Amino acid sequence: MRDLLVFFAVSALASVHFLLKTRGTVLEQATWVYMLMLVMSLILLLWLRIYYGQAGDLVDYDENLKRSHLPILFGSVAAIAIISSVIVRTFTQSAIYVPRPGALLSAAPLSTAALIDDLLYNFVLVAPAEETVKLMAMLTMYRRTRNMPLSVGFPVGVWAVLHAYQAYLGTLMPILVFSAFLSGLVLFAVLKYTESLENAIIAHGLYNSIVILTSLMWA
């Protein structure tokens, strides 16, 4: 739990920076949404842990980071990249929507400062918010249903549809949803086998960073 608490404390400070930075811009609403998703999910996770404990739960999620997690972490990023390349890039650019405040709001969208803002935004706000809200939904559904496939598949499916909707509208939508769904299952596997929400967040952030960095090649 120590590493997760430190990560969220640092993320909170950076999130305030982005809230102030995007104030009055087209990204202000999105920033508020990510912040509220993260805060509400953390409150619900705390409530679930205090009142229900974790015995017999769907997955443990608060273990500290370990070196033994590295193969799973980097393997998951590679798996998501392969899924995106094989299934998606043949048809369209990406099934993963990646917010870019630096590129969108900066007078110099290709500058180092803009790039750092984009990477940080995804690591401390986007990835934590999305992975935490998915975990909260999974744990809540599992407490009610005791059905693991449903408890994992439904939240990941909703996440996949929202990502595909933000990335693309058209006849290729099922392909994008399928790709994002598989990526969501990979991220769940990271959470399950490392028992660390932070590892899932890092994997998500690393993949988003790859999308950002590779997009610079085509700029």
C-alpha positions as a printed Julia matrix, in Angstrom:
219×3 Matrix{Float64}:
   0.0     0.0     0.0
   2.93    2.36    0.67
   3.94    2.74   -2.99
   0.36    3.27   -4.1
  -0.23    6.0    -1.51
   2.97    7.81   -2.49
   2.01    7.58   -6.17
  -1.44    9.06   -5.58
  -0.02   11.83   -3.39
   2.37   12.87   -6.18
  -0.41   12.5    -8.75
  -2.66   14.81   -6.74
  -0.12   17.63   -6.92
   0.39   17.18  -10.66
  -3.36   16.98  -11.23
  -3.85   20.39   -9.62
  -1.22   21.75  -12.03
  -3.17   20.41  -15.01
  -6.47   21.7   -13.67
  -4.99   25.19  -13.5
  -3.27   24.79  -16.87
  -6.42   23.69  -18.71
  -8.74   26.17  -16.98
 -10.76   28.05  -19.56
  -9.62   25.76  -22.4
 -11.27   22.95  -24.33
  -9.57   20.41  -22.03
 -10.89   21.83  -18.74
 -13.97   19.59  -18.78
 -11.92   16.48  -19.56
  -9.47   17.3   -16.76
 -12.32   17.69  -14.27
 -13.83   14.38  -15.43
 -10.55   12.5   -14.92
 -10.02   14.08  -11.5
 -13.56   13.28  -10.34
 -13.27    9.71  -11.67
 -10.09    9.23   -9.68
 -11.32   10.8    -6.44
 -14.69    9.02   -6.45
 -13.1     5.66   -7.27
 -10.53    6.03   -4.49
 -13.28    6.86   -2.0
 -15.3     3.81   -3.07
 -12.24    1.54   -2.94
 -11.55    2.77    0.6
 -15.19    2.17    1.54
 -15.09   -1.36    0.12
 -11.88   -2.15    2.01
 -13.05   -0.71    5.34
 -16.51   -2.28    5.38
 -15.9    -5.51    3.48
 -12.19   -6.25    3.82
 -10.49   -8.2     1.04
 -10.99  -11.85    1.93
 -12.29  -13.76   -1.07
 -12.22  -10.68   -3.27
 -11.79  -10.65   -7.04
  -8.2    -9.44   -6.91
  -5.7    -7.9    -4.5
  -4.44   -4.51   -5.66
  -2.34   -2.79   -2.99
   0.95   -4.7    -3.03
   4.15   -2.64   -3.29
   6.22   -2.65   -6.47
   8.82   -5.42   -6.87
  11.56   -6.18   -9.35
   9.84   -9.48  -10.11
   6.96   -7.47  -11.59
   9.12   -6.01  -14.37
   8.74   -8.89  -16.89
   4.95   -8.73  -16.52
   4.95   -4.94  -16.73
   7.05   -4.65  -19.89
   5.49   -7.76  -21.4
   2.03   -6.24  -21.03
   3.1    -3.01  -22.76
   4.54   -5.06  -25.62
   1.34   -7.12  -25.82
  -0.86   -4.02  -26.04
   1.45   -2.54  -28.69
   1.21   -5.75  -30.72
  -2.58   -5.83  -30.37
  -2.77   -2.24  -31.59
  -0.37   -2.84  -34.47
  -1.9    -6.09  -35.72
  -5.6    -5.35  -35.25
  -5.86   -1.59  -35.52
  -3.09    0.08  -37.47
  -3.96   -1.94  -40.55
  -7.24   -0.04  -40.63
  -6.81    3.25  -38.78
  -4.34    5.05  -36.51
  -5.21    3.91  -32.99
  -7.97    2.43  -30.85
  -6.66    4.16  -27.75
  -7.66    7.76  -27.18
  -4.72    9.71  -25.72
  -5.36   13.28  -24.49
  -2.62   15.73  -25.53
  -2.82   19.0   -23.52
   0.73   19.98  -24.4
   0.25   19.52  -28.14
  -3.22   21.1   -28.07
  -2.62   24.12  -25.86
   1.03   24.98  -26.41
   2.17   27.58  -28.92
   4.95   25.1   -29.77
   3.2    21.68  -29.86
   6.41   19.82  -30.78
   8.51   21.37  -28.03
  10.05   19.41  -25.16
   7.84   21.24  -22.63
   4.67   20.27  -24.54
   5.85   16.65  -24.78
   6.55   16.47  -21.03
   3.08   17.87  -20.31
   1.49   15.22  -22.55
   3.41   12.36  -20.94
   2.79   13.6   -17.39
  -0.92   14.19  -18.03
  -1.36   10.58  -19.07
   0.75    9.14  -16.26
  -0.69   11.09  -13.32
  -4.25   11.71  -14.43
  -5.54    9.64  -17.36
  -4.06    6.22  -16.51
  -4.74    6.43  -12.73
  -8.34    7.61  -13.27
  -9.21    4.94  -15.81
  -7.5     2.03  -14.05
  -8.94    2.99  -10.66
 -12.49    3.37  -11.92
 -12.27    0.0   -13.7
 -10.98   -1.68  -10.54
 -13.73   -0.12   -8.45
 -16.39   -1.32  -10.91
 -14.91   -4.83  -11.01
 -14.77   -5.19   -7.23
 -18.28   -3.8    -6.79
 -19.77   -6.13   -9.41
 -17.92   -9.15   -8.02
 -19.23   -8.46   -4.51
 -22.75   -8.57   -5.96
 -22.49  -11.37   -8.51
 -19.47  -13.54   -7.6
 -19.1   -13.94  -11.37
 -15.52  -13.21  -12.41
 -15.98  -13.14  -16.23
 -18.91  -10.72  -15.93
 -17.22   -8.58  -13.28
 -14.12   -8.18  -15.45
 -15.69   -8.2   -18.9
 -18.41   -5.59  -18.36
 -16.22   -2.74  -17.02
 -13.5    -3.49  -19.57
 -16.13   -3.57  -22.31
 -17.54   -0.19  -21.33
 -14.0     1.22  -21.21
 -13.3    -0.21  -24.68
 -16.46    1.27  -26.2
 -15.71    4.72  -24.75
 -12.14    4.61  -26.07
 -13.24    3.55  -29.53
 -15.95    6.2   -29.58
 -13.41    8.92  -28.73
 -10.9     7.66  -31.29
 -13.09    7.03  -34.3
 -16.67    6.97  -35.57
 -17.44    4.81  -38.58
 -17.71    1.31  -39.98
 -14.49    0.16  -38.29
 -15.87    0.72  -34.79
 -16.18   -3.03  -33.93
 -12.49   -3.53  -34.75
 -11.48   -0.68  -32.48
 -13.71   -1.9   -29.65
 -12.26   -5.41  -29.95
  -8.69   -4.08  -29.86
  -9.35   -1.86  -26.84
 -11.17   -4.73  -25.09
  -8.17   -7.04  -25.51
  -5.88   -4.27  -24.22
  -8.13   -3.88  -21.18
  -7.87   -7.61  -20.46
  -4.07   -7.35  -20.65
  -4.14   -4.53  -18.1
  -6.37   -6.63  -15.84
  -3.86   -9.49  -16.11
  -1.14   -7.11  -14.9
  -3.3    -6.21  -11.91
  -4.17   -9.83  -11.14
  -0.68  -11.33  -11.39
   1.24   -8.51   -9.69
  -1.55   -7.72   -7.18
  -0.68   -4.06   -7.72
  -2.95   -1.36   -9.14
   0.15    0.78   -9.57
   1.61   -1.69  -12.07
  -1.56   -1.52  -14.17
  -1.39    2.28  -14.06
   2.26    2.28  -15.1
   1.59   -0.15  -17.97
  -1.3     2.02  -19.15
   0.83    5.16  -18.87
   3.75    3.57  -20.71
   1.56    2.52  -23.62
  -0.02    5.97  -23.88
   3.51    7.4   -23.84
   4.47    5.12  -26.73
   1.47    6.38  -28.71
   2.5     9.98  -28.01
   6.15    9.44  -28.9
   5.45    7.49  -32.08
   2.97   10.16  -33.2
   5.88   12.61  -33.26
   7.41   10.56  -36.06
   4.43   11.39  -38.26
   4.16   15.05  -37.23
